Amino acid sequence: MSASSVPEDTRATALQAWLAQRPGYFEGLQLLRADASFRRYFRARRDGEPVVIMDAPPEREPVAPFLRIARLLEALGQRPPRIHDEDPDAGFLVLEDLGDRTFTRALAEGEDEKALYQRAIDRLADLHRAWPQRPAEATPALPAYDTPRLLDEARLFIDWYVPEQQGHPPAEAARGAWETAWTQTLDALPYLEPTLVLRDFHVDNLMIPPEGTGCALLDFQDAVLGSPAYDVVSLLEDARRDVSPAVAREALAHYLQATGWPDEAFRVHYRVLGVQRALKILGIFTRLHRRDGKPDYRRHEPRLQTLVRRGLAHPDLQPVAQWFRRHLPGDPATPEPAPEARA
């Protein structure tokens, strides 16, 4: 192992010792990025070939789920990074280096937005069409993305965002009403056959792979079994960038045509889960600021507040909209009073 440029900490020292014992000669180790979790990524060369190394402390971010879902995605004909070496007990993986061209970077460099979102939605449609034919032997048991789990995520908003905005925790009556509003809304969703949900399907986690075509996938280790609308709305109502309304409309229509889901039932899921996801992320970004000392994510709050306010205008979300008007009036995420309630 040659000289490196990495943080001086216990995990970095353990990583360098681990690499020294693996096959091949590693050099040029450089911190690539840390994400909103406890994972970090490094770039290096192994015998002259570029690789990416995931550092995931086992007690915080076990790598076994990543390995399971990566292999499942390959079995479904998708394009995760290839796994070159693994040590789940140590929390280190050596992965294919997919390069630097995330869809986010490609968009910033002037790539056509419509064409890139078409690539992304095609990847998602391909995945959802392949799911019913998945090989049983390659399919791990996946958690259900059901009402209890979605409700648990929605609590992040009331546990973190609401106290930050109000300066104090919500009253028990407000908390109880929040639970009731979301349970009522989620339980009213029409039935759609569950499919693989990657949960973080957006342009930051999509790559133009070295072969230059298609769409490679990142950050899928938290995959669950749930509504097909979740990843679609994650892509088209992005927490981190504004998607052109025309591009979003065309991509959604193309996805529905390609997959054959019943249009209105799917759109109900899309609207409800779009609001649930935006609220969850508002809670997460507030927590990253208050608990973890990472305030940069809060710059996305206005976009998320707009997504929530716009989404709550739909009748499917009336119970949640009523909660906002009663318990969080004046907040940027709160919709205008319903016409019959105006003076």
C-alpha positions as CSV (number, residue, x, y, z in Angstrom):
1,M,0.0,0.0,0.0
2,S,1.5,3.3,-1.0
3,A,1.3,6.7,0.7
4,S,-2.3,8.0,1.0
5,S,-4.3,11.1,1.8
6,V,-7.0,10.0,4.3
7,P,-8.5,11.3,7.5
8,E,-6.5,10.4,10.7
9,D,-9.0,8.3,12.6
10,T,-9.4,4.8,13.9
11,R,-11.5,3.6,10.9
12,A,-9.0,5.0,8.4
13,T,-6.1,3.3,10.1
14,A,-8.1,0.0,10.1
15,L,-8.9,0.4,6.4
16,Q,-5.3,0.9,5.5
17,A,-4.3,-2.2,7.5
18,W,-7.1,-4.2,5.8
19,L,-6.1,-3.1,2.3
20,A,-2.5,-4.2,3.0
21,Q,-3.7,-7.7,3.6
22,R,-6.0,-7.9,0.5
23,P,-5.0,-9.3,-2.9
24,G,-3.4,-6.7,-5.2
25,Y,-1.4,-3.5,-4.6
26,F,-3.5,-0.5,-3.5
27,E,-2.2,3.0,-4.0
28,G,-3.5,6.6,-4.0
29,L,-6.1,6.2,-1.4
30,Q,-8.2,9.4,-1.2
31,L,-11.4,10.3,0.6
32,L,-14.1,10.5,-2.0
33,R,-17.1,11.5,0.1
34,A,-19.1,10.9,3.2
35,D,-22.9,10.8,3.0
36,A,-25.7,11.6,5.4
37,S,-25.2,8.2,7.1
38,F,-22.1,6.9,8.8
39,R,-20.6,5.5,5.6
40,R,-17.6,6.9,3.8
41,Y,-16.2,6.2,0.4
42,F,-12.6,6.3,-0.8
43,R,-11.1,6.1,-4.2
44,A,-7.9,4.2,-4.9
45,R,-6.1,2.1,-7.6
46,R,-5.6,-1.6,-7.3
47,D,-2.9,-2.9,-9.6
48,G,-3.4,0.3,-11.6
49,E,-7.2,-0.1,-12.0
50,P,-9.5,2.4,-10.3
51,V,-11.7,1.1,-7.4
52,V,-14.0,2.6,-4.8
53,I,-13.8,1.4,-1.2
54,M,-16.8,1.6,1.1
55,D,-16.1,2.1,4.8
56,A,-19.2,1.3,6.8
57,P,-18.7,0.8,10.6
58,P,-20.4,-2.5,11.3
59,E,-22.1,-1.4,14.4
60,R,-23.6,1.6,12.6
61,E,-24.0,0.7,8.9
62,P,-23.6,-3.1,8.2
63,V,-22.7,-3.9,4.6
64,A,-24.7,-7.1,4.4
65,P,-27.8,-5.4,3.1
66,F,-25.8,-3.6,0.4
67,L,-24.4,-6.9,-0.7
68,R,-27.8,-8.7,-0.8
69,I,-29.5,-6.0,-2.8
70,A,-26.5,-5.5,-5.2
71,R,-26.7,-9.2,-6.0
72,L,-30.5,-9.1,-6.4
73,L,-30.3,-6.1,-8.7
74,E,-27.7,-7.9,-10.9
75,A,-30.1,-10.9,-11.0
76,L,-32.8,-8.6,-12.2
77,G,-30.6,-7.2,-15.0
78,Q,-29.9,-3.9,-13.4
79,R,-26.5,-2.1,-13.0
80,P,-25.2,-1.7,-9.5
81,P,-21.4,-1.4,-9.0
82,R,-19.6,-4.7,-9.3
83,I,-18.2,-6.1,-6.0
84,H,-14.5,-6.9,-6.2
85,D,-13.8,-7.8,-2.5
86,E,-15.8,-7.8,0.7
87,D,-15.4,-8.2,4.4
88,P,-18.8,-7.7,6.1
89,D,-17.3,-8.2,9.6
90,A,-14.8,-5.4,9.1
91,G,-17.3,-3.2,7.2
92,F,-15.1,-2.8,4.1
93,L,-16.0,-3.4,0.5
94,V,-13.9,-2.9,-2.7
95,L,-16.3,-1.9,-5.5
96,E,-16.1,-1.0,-9.2
97,D,-15.3,2.7,-9.7
98,L,-18.2,3.9,-11.8
99,G,-16.5,7.3,-12.4
100,D,-17.7,10.8,-11.5
101,R,-20.7,11.3,-13.7
102,T,-23.7,11.2,-11.5
103,F,-26.8,12.4,-13.2
104,T,-26.6,15.5,-11.0
105,R,-23.2,16.3,-12.4
106,A,-24.3,15.6,-16.0
107,L,-27.2,18.0,-15.6
108,A,-24.9,20.6,-14.2
109,E,-22.6,20.1,-17.3
110,G,-25.5,20.8,-19.6
111,E,-26.8,17.3,-20.4
112,D,-30.4,17.3,-21.6
113,E,-32.7,17.1,-18.6
114,K,-35.5,15.3,-20.5
115,A,-33.1,12.7,-21.9
116,L,-31.5,11.9,-18.5
117,Y,-34.8,11.6,-16.7
118,Q,-36.0,9.4,-19.6
119,R,-33.0,7.1,-18.9
120,A,-33.8,7.1,-15.2
121,I,-37.5,6.3,-15.6
122,D,-36.7,3.6,-18.1
123,R,-34.4,2.0,-15.5
124,L,-37.1,2.1,-12.9
125,A,-39.7,0.7,-15.4
126,D,-37.3,-2.1,-16.3
127,L,-36.8,-3.0,-12.7
128,H,-40.5,-3.1,-11.9
129,R,-41.3,-5.2,-15.0
130,A,-38.5,-7.6,-14.0
131,W,-39.6,-7.9,-10.4
132,P,-42.5,-10.4,-10.9
133,Q,-40.0,-12.8,-12.7
134,R,-37.3,-12.5,-10.1
135,P,-35.3,-15.6,-9.3
136,A,-36.5,-16.9,-5.9
137,E,-33.0,-18.1,-4.9
138,A,-31.6,-14.6,-5.4
139,T,-34.4,-12.7,-3.5
140,P,-33.7,-11.8,0.1
141,A,-36.4,-11.3,2.6
142,L,-37.3,-7.6,2.4
143,P,-39.1,-5.5,5.0
144,A,-42.6,-4.4,4.1
145,Y,-43.0,-0.7,3.4
146,D,-46.4,-0.7,4.9
147,T,-48.5,1.7,7.0
148,P,-46.6,1.2,10.3
149,R,-43.2,1.8,8.6
150,L,-44.4,4.8,6.6
151,L,-46.0,6.2,9.8
152,D,-42.8,5.7,11.7
153,E,-41.0,7.7,9.0
154,A,-43.6,10.5,9.2
155,R,-42.8,10.8,12.9
156,L,-39.4,12.2,12.0
157,F,-41.2,15.4,10.9
158,I,-43.0,15.9,14.2
159,D,-40.1,14.7,16.3
160,W,-37.5,17.1,14.7
161,Y,-38.9,19.7,12.3
162,V,-41.9,20.8,14.4
163,P,-40.0,21.4,17.6
164,E,-37.4,23.4,15.6
165,Q,-40.1,25.6,14.1
166,Q,-42.1,26.0,17.2
167,G,-39.3,26.2,19.8
168,H,-40.9,23.4,21.8
169,P,-42.1,19.8,21.3
170,P,-45.7,19.4,20.0
171,A,-48.4,18.8,22.5
172,E,-49.7,15.3,23.0
173,A,-53.0,16.2,21.4
174,A,-51.1,17.4,18.2
175,R,-49.0,14.2,18.2
176,G,-52.1,12.0,18.5
177,A,-53.9,13.9,15.8
178,W,-50.8,13.5,13.5
179,E,-50.8,9.7,14.0
180,T,-54.6,9.6,13.3
181,A,-54.3,11.7,10.2
182,W,-51.5,9.7,8.6
183,T,-53.0,6.3,9.6
184,Q,-56.3,7.3,8.0
185,T,-54.5,8.6,4.8
186,L,-52.2,5.6,4.4
187,D,-54.9,3.0,5.1
188,A,-57.1,4.6,2.4
189,L,-54.5,3.9,-0.4
190,P,-55.8,1.7,-3.1
191,Y,-54.1,-1.7,-3.5
192,L,-51.1,-1.9,-5.8
193,E,-49.0,-5.1,-6.0
194,P,-45.8,-4.4,-3.9
195,T,-42.5,-4.2,-5.7
196,L,-38.8,-3.6,-4.9
197,V,-38.4,0.0,-3.6
198,L,-34.9,1.4,-3.5
199,R,-36.0,4.4,-1.4
200,D,-33.3,6.8,-2.6
201,F,-33.8,6.8,-6.3
202,H,-32.8,10.3,-7.4
203,V,-30.2,11.9,-9.6
204,D,-27.5,12.0,-6.9
205,N,-27.6,8.2,-6.8
206,L,-27.8,7.6,-10.5
207,M,-24.6,7.2,-12.6
208,I,-23.7,7.3,-16.2
209,P,-21.6,4.1,-16.2
210,P,-18.2,3.8,-17.9
211,E,-19.9,2.1,-20.9
212,G,-21.7,5.4,-21.4
213,T,-25.2,4.0,-21.8
214,G,-28.0,3.2,-19.4
215,C,-28.1,4.1,-15.8
216,A,-26.1,2.6,-12.9
217,L,-27.5,2.6,-9.4
218,L,-26.0,3.7,-6.0
219,D,-27.3,3.7,-2.4
220,F,-29.8,0.9,-2.5
221,Q,-29.0,-1.0,0.6
222,D,-32.2,0.1,2.4
223,A,-34.5,-1.5,-0.2
224,V,-37.9,-2.6,0.9
225,L,-41.0,-4.2,-0.6
226,G,-43.7,-1.5,-1.2
227,S,-45.5,0.8,-3.5
228,P,-44.1,1.2,-7.0
229,A,-44.9,4.9,-6.8
230,Y,-42.4,5.6,-4.1
231,D,-39.2,5.6,-6.2
232,V,-41.0,7.4,-9.1
233,V,-41.9,10.3,-6.8
234,S,-38.5,10.2,-5.3
235,L,-37.0,10.9,-8.7
236,L,-39.6,13.4,-10.0
237,E,-40.2,15.4,-6.8
238,D,-36.5,15.6,-5.8
239,A,-35.6,17.0,-2.4
240,R,-32.4,18.4,-3.8
241,R,-33.2,19.9,-7.2
242,D,-36.2,21.4,-9.1
243,V,-37.3,19.1,-11.8
244,S,-39.0,20.8,-14.8
245,P,-42.8,20.2,-14.5
246,A,-43.0,19.2,-18.2
247,V,-40.2,16.7,-17.8
248,A,-41.8,15.3,-14.7
249,R,-45.2,15.0,-16.4
250,E,-43.7,13.2,-19.4
251,A,-41.6,10.9,-17.4
252,L,-44.6,9.9,-15.2
253,A,-46.8,9.3,-18.2
254,H,-44.0,7.2,-19.9
255,Y,-43.5,5.1,-16.8
256,L,-47.3,4.4,-16.5
257,Q,-47.5,3.4,-20.1
258,A,-44.4,1.2,-19.8
259,T,-45.5,-0.6,-16.7
260,G,-49.3,-0.8,-17.0
261,W,-50.2,0.2,-13.4
262,P,-53.8,1.5,-13.1
263,D,-53.4,5.2,-13.7
264,E,-55.6,6.7,-11.0
265,A,-54.6,4.3,-8.2
266,F,-51.0,4.9,-9.0
267,R,-51.4,8.7,-8.9
268,V,-53.1,8.5,-5.5
269,H,-50.0,6.6,-4.2
270,Y,-47.8,9.1,-6.0
271,R,-49.4,12.1,-4.3
272,V,-49.6,10.6,-0.8
273,L,-46.1,9.1,-0.7
274,G,-44.7,12.3,-2.2
275,V,-45.9,14.3,0.8
276,Q,-44.9,11.5,3.2
277,R,-41.4,11.4,1.8
278,A,-40.9,15.2,1.8
279,L,-42.0,15.4,5.4
280,K,-39.7,12.6,6.4
281,I,-36.8,14.4,4.7
282,L,-37.6,17.7,6.4
283,G,-37.3,15.8,9.7
284,I,-34.1,14.1,8.6
285,F,-32.5,17.3,7.4
286,T,-33.4,19.0,10.7
287,R,-32.0,16.1,12.7
288,L,-28.7,16.3,10.7
289,H,-28.5,19.9,11.6
290,R,-29.5,19.7,15.3
291,R,-28.0,16.4,16.3
292,D,-25.2,15.7,13.8
293,G,-23.9,19.2,13.2
294,K,-24.6,19.1,9.4
295,P,-26.5,22.2,8.6
296,D,-25.9,22.3,4.8
297,Y,-28.9,20.0,4.1
298,R,-31.3,22.7,5.4
299,R,-30.8,24.8,2.3
300,H,-33.3,22.4,0.6
301,E,-36.0,23.2,3.1
302,P,-37.9,25.7,0.9
303,R,-38.2,23.2,-1.9
304,L,-39.5,20.5,0.4
305,Q,-41.9,22.9,2.0
306,T,-43.3,23.8,-1.4
307,L,-43.7,20.1,-2.3
308,V,-45.6,19.5,0.9
309,R,-47.8,22.6,0.5
310,R,-48.6,21.7,-3.1
311,G,-49.2,18.0,-2.3
312,L,-51.6,18.8,0.6
313,A,-53.9,20.5,-1.8
314,H,-55.1,17.1,-3.0
315,P,-58.2,15.6,-1.4
316,D,-56.3,12.3,-0.8
317,L,-54.3,14.2,1.8
318,Q,-57.2,16.1,3.5
319,P,-56.7,14.7,7.0
320,V,-53.0,15.7,7.0
321,A,-53.8,19.1,5.5
322,Q,-56.3,19.7,8.3
323,W,-53.6,18.8,10.8
324,F,-51.3,21.5,9.4
325,R,-53.9,24.2,9.4
326,R,-54.8,23.5,13.0
327,H,-51.4,22.7,14.6
328,L,-48.9,24.4,12.4
329,P,-50.6,27.5,11.0
330,G,-48.3,30.0,9.2
331,D,-45.6,27.4,8.5
332,P,-44.2,27.5,4.9
333,A,-45.4,23.9,4.4
334,T,-49.0,24.6,5.5
335,P,-51.5,25.0,2.7
336,E,-54.0,27.8,2.5
337,P,-57.3,27.3,4.4
338,A,-59.8,25.3,2.4
339,P,-62.3,27.6,0.5
340,E,-65.2,26.8,2.9
341,A,-63.1,27.7,5.9
342,R,-62.0,31.2,4.7
343,A,-63.7,34.2,6.1
